[in-house]
Amino acid sequence: YALMLLGLSLQANGPDSPALRKKVFDITKRAADLGLVRAQLAIGGYYMDGDMVPRDIGKAARYAALAAEQDSASACLVLAQIYQEGSGIMPDFERADYFYRRALRMDSSAAEIRYADFLCYERGDKDSCRIAAGYYRKAAEAFSCEAMTRLAVLYTYGYGVPKDAAQAKFWSQRALATIERLKPRDAMGYLMRARFWHAAGCTSEALADLNKAIELQPNLPG
C-alpha cells in the first residue's frame, strides 16, 4: 500500500516526463505483484491501453483476474468487457455474462448499467431486454442519468417494456433535469457530465464540457 501511495504522490507532484512515468509504472507494478487490488487494476489498465508497455490484452486480463479473486467489482467488469468485445481473444458471451453477474453480486451500480447494455445490445432478444429494463430502472431510481436516458429509449421503441411515449418523455426529462443540476468543479467532473450529455443526445453540450475538461487538464485519460 505504501508503494502505491508513493507512486501516486510522484505522479501528482512531480514534473511529467517519460522517466517519471516509467518510475510510477515500476512502483505500481511492484505493488500489484504484492497483491494490492488498486495497483493490479492500474497495471491492467496500462496493458489494456498500451501505455508505457506494449498493448497486451492477455496481461491486462491476468491482472484483472488477480483483482477479481479479491472480489473487486471493477476487475469483474474489466474481464466482462474483454470477453464481450473479444479484444485480443475470442468473444465469449457466457464468460462475459458470468463476470457481469459477479460484479452485480458485489452491489455495483456500474454493473447494473453495463450488464443491461450487454443484455440489450449484444443479446437483444425480448427476454434479455425485459431483464435489462429492470436493471436500468433500478439504476435510474438511484439517480443514474445514463440509466434514465436508456429507459427513455426502451419506452420509445418498446424494447423489453410496452411502448409508452409518456414514460419515454418522463425519463428523458428527468435525465436532463438531473444533468443540469450537476456543477463540475474539475476536469474529471466536466468529463463525467459530458458523458451524461452524450447519453442524453445533447451533442453540443457534451462537446463544450469535453473542451472544458481538456482546457483544465490536457492529459486527462478518457
C-alpha positions as CSV (number, residue, x, y, z in Angstrom):
1,Y,0.0,0.0,0.0
2,A,2.9,2.3,0.8
3,L,4.3,1.7,-2.7
4,M,1.1,2.7,-4.3
5,L,0.9,5.9,-2.3
6,L,4.5,6.7,-3.3
7,G,3.6,6.2,-7.0
8,L,0.5,8.4,-6.7
9,S,2.5,11.1,-4.9
10,L,5.2,11.1,-7.6
11,Q,2.5,11.3,-10.3
12,A,0.7,14.2,-8.6
13,N,3.7,16.3,-7.6
14,G,6.5,15.5,-10.0
15,P,7.1,17.2,-13.4
16,D,5.5,15.0,-16.1
17,S,8.3,13.2,-18.1
18,P,8.9,9.7,-19.6
19,A,11.3,8.9,-16.8
20,L,8.8,9.8,-14.1
21,R,6.0,7.9,-15.7
22,K,8.3,4.9,-16.0
23,K,9.2,5.1,-12.3
24,V,5.5,5.4,-11.4
25,F,4.7,2.3,-13.6
26,D,7.5,0.3,-11.9
27,I,6.4,1.2,-8.4
28,T,2.8,0.4,-9.2
29,K,3.7,-2.9,-10.8
30,R,5.6,-3.9,-7.6
31,A,2.5,-3.1,-5.6
32,A,0.4,-5.1,-8.0
33,D,2.7,-8.1,-7.8
34,L,2.4,-7.9,-4.0
35,G,-1.4,-8.2,-4.2
36,L,-2.8,-4.6,-3.9
37,V,-6.1,-4.6,-5.9
38,R,-5.9,-0.9,-6.8
39,A,-2.4,-1.4,-8.3
40,Q,-3.5,-4.6,-10.1
41,L,-6.3,-2.6,-11.8
42,A,-3.9,0.2,-12.7
43,I,-1.3,-2.2,-14.3
44,G,-4.1,-3.9,-16.1
45,G,-5.1,-0.5,-17.5
46,Y,-1.5,0.1,-18.7
47,Y,-1.5,-3.1,-20.6
48,M,-5.1,-2.6,-21.9
49,D,-4.2,0.9,-23.3
50,G,-0.6,0.1,-24.4
51,D,0.6,2.9,-22.1
52,M,4.3,2.6,-21.1
53,V,4.2,-1.1,-22.3
54,P,3.2,-2.8,-25.5
55,R,-0.6,-3.4,-25.6
56,D,-1.2,-6.9,-24.2
57,I,-4.8,-7.9,-23.5
58,G,-3.7,-11.2,-22.1
59,K,-1.6,-9.5,-19.4
60,A,-4.4,-7.0,-18.8
61,A,-6.8,-9.9,-18.2
62,R,-4.3,-11.6,-15.9
63,Y,-4.0,-8.6,-13.6
64,A,-7.8,-8.1,-13.7
65,A,-8.3,-11.7,-12.8
66,L,-5.9,-11.3,-9.8
67,A,-8.0,-8.4,-8.6
68,A,-11.3,-10.3,-9.3
69,E,-10.1,-13.1,-7.0
70,Q,-10.1,-10.4,-4.2
71,D,-13.7,-9.6,-5.0
72,S,-13.1,-6.4,-7.0
73,A,-16.3,-5.4,-8.9
74,S,-14.2,-3.2,-11.1
75,A,-12.0,-6.1,-12.1
76,C,-15.0,-8.2,-12.9
77,L,-16.3,-5.5,-15.2
78,V,-12.9,-5.3,-17.0
79,L,-13.0,-9.1,-17.6
80,A,-16.6,-8.9,-18.7
81,Q,-15.7,-6.2,-21.2
82,I,-12.7,-8.2,-22.5
83,Y,-14.8,-11.3,-23.1
84,Q,-17.7,-9.3,-24.5
85,E,-15.7,-7.4,-27.1
86,G,-13.2,-10.2,-27.8
87,S,-10.3,-7.7,-27.5
88,G,-7.3,-9.8,-28.3
89,I,-9.2,-13.0,-27.6
90,M,-12.3,-14.8,-29.0
91,P,-15.5,-13.2,-27.8
92,D,-17.2,-15.4,-25.1
93,F,-20.6,-14.1,-24.1
94,E,-21.1,-16.8,-21.5
95,R,-17.9,-15.7,-19.7
96,A,-18.9,-12.1,-20.1
97,D,-22.3,-12.8,-18.5
98,Y,-20.5,-14.7,-15.7
99,F,-18.3,-11.7,-14.7
100,Y,-21.1,-9.2,-15.1
101,R,-23.2,-11.3,-12.7
102,R,-20.2,-11.5,-10.2
103,A,-20.0,-7.7,-10.3
104,L,-23.7,-7.4,-9.7
105,R,-23.4,-9.7,-6.6
106,M,-21.0,-7.1,-5.2
107,D,-23.8,-4.5,-5.4
108,S,-22.0,-2.5,-8.1
109,S,-24.3,0.2,-9.6
110,A,-21.9,0.5,-12.6
111,A,-22.5,-3.2,-13.2
112,E,-26.3,-2.7,-13.4
113,I,-25.9,-0.3,-16.4
114,R,-23.1,-2.3,-18.1
115,Y,-24.9,-5.6,-17.8
116,A,-28.2,-4.1,-19.0
117,D,-26.3,-2.7,-22.0
118,F,-24.8,-6.1,-22.7
119,L,-28.3,-7.7,-22.5
120,C,-29.8,-5.1,-24.8
121,Y,-27.1,-4.6,-27.4
122,E,-25.3,-8.0,-27.5
123,R,-28.1,-10.5,-26.7
124,G,-31.0,-8.3,-27.8
125,D,-33.8,-10.8,-27.5
126,K,-37.1,-9.9,-25.9
127,D,-36.4,-11.6,-22.5
128,S,-32.9,-10.0,-22.3
129,C,-34.4,-6.6,-23.0
130,R,-37.0,-7.1,-20.3
131,I,-34.4,-8.0,-17.7
132,A,-32.2,-5.1,-18.8
133,A,-35.2,-2.7,-18.3
134,G,-35.3,-3.8,-14.7
135,Y,-31.6,-3.0,-14.1
136,Y,-31.9,0.3,-15.9
137,R,-34.9,1.2,-13.7
138,K,-33.0,0.3,-10.5
139,A,-30.1,2.4,-11.5
140,A,-32.3,5.3,-12.7
141,E,-34.1,5.3,-9.3
142,A,-30.6,5.8,-7.8
143,F,-30.2,8.9,-9.9
144,S,-28.1,7.5,-12.8
145,C,-28.5,9.9,-15.7
146,E,-27.3,7.2,-18.1
147,A,-29.8,4.7,-16.9
148,M,-32.6,7.3,-17.3
149,T,-31.7,8.0,-20.9
150,R,-31.6,4.3,-21.7
151,L,-35.0,3.7,-20.1
152,A,-36.4,6.6,-22.3
153,V,-35.1,4.7,-25.4
154,L,-36.7,1.4,-24.3
155,Y,-40.0,3.1,-23.8
156,T,-39.7,5.0,-27.1
157,Y,-39.3,1.8,-29.1
158,G,-40.9,-0.8,-26.9
159,Y,-37.8,-2.8,-26.2
160,G,-38.4,-5.0,-23.1
161,V,-41.2,-2.7,-22.0
162,P,-44.6,-1.6,-23.5
163,K,-44.1,1.3,-26.0
164,D,-45.1,4.3,-23.9
165,A,-44.4,7.9,-25.1
166,A,-45.4,9.4,-21.7
167,Q,-42.8,7.2,-19.9
168,A,-40.2,8.0,-22.5
169,K,-40.7,11.7,-22.1
170,F,-40.7,11.4,-18.3
171,W,-37.4,9.6,-18.1
172,S,-35.8,11.8,-20.7
173,Q,-36.9,15.0,-18.9
174,R,-35.8,13.6,-15.6
175,A,-32.3,12.8,-17.0
176,L,-31.9,16.3,-18.4
177,A,-33.1,17.9,-15.1
178,T,-30.6,15.7,-13.2
179,I,-27.7,16.6,-15.6
180,E,-28.5,20.3,-15.4
181,R,-28.1,20.2,-11.6
182,L,-24.6,18.9,-11.9
183,K,-21.9,21.6,-11.3
184,P,-18.5,20.3,-12.2
185,R,-15.6,21.5,-10.2
186,D,-12.7,20.0,-12.1
187,A,-11.7,18.3,-15.3
188,M,-13.0,14.9,-14.3
189,G,-16.3,16.4,-13.4
190,Y,-16.6,18.0,-16.8
191,L,-15.7,14.7,-18.4
192,M,-18.4,12.8,-16.5
193,R,-21.0,15.4,-17.3
194,A,-20.1,15.2,-21.0
195,R,-20.7,11.5,-20.9
196,F,-24.2,12.2,-19.5
197,W,-24.9,14.9,-22.1
198,H,-23.8,12.5,-24.8
199,A,-26.1,9.7,-23.5
200,A,-29.0,12.1,-23.5
201,G,-28.3,13.1,-27.1
202,C,-27.1,16.6,-26.3
203,T,-24.0,16.7,-28.5
204,S,-23.2,20.4,-28.3
205,E,-23.3,20.4,-24.5
206,A,-21.2,17.3,-24.4
207,L,-18.6,18.9,-26.7
208,A,-18.5,22.0,-24.6
209,D,-17.8,20.0,-21.5
210,L,-15.2,17.9,-23.2
211,N,-13.4,21.0,-24.3
212,K,-13.5,22.5,-20.8
213,A,-12.1,19.2,-19.4
214,I,-9.2,19.4,-21.9
215,E,-8.6,23.0,-21.1
216,L,-8.3,22.2,-17.4
217,Q,-6.3,19.0,-17.8
218,P,-4.9,18.4,-21.3
219,N,-3.6,14.8,-20.5
220,L,-6.8,13.7,-18.8
221,P,-7.4,10.0,-19.8
222,G,-10.7,9.3,-21.5
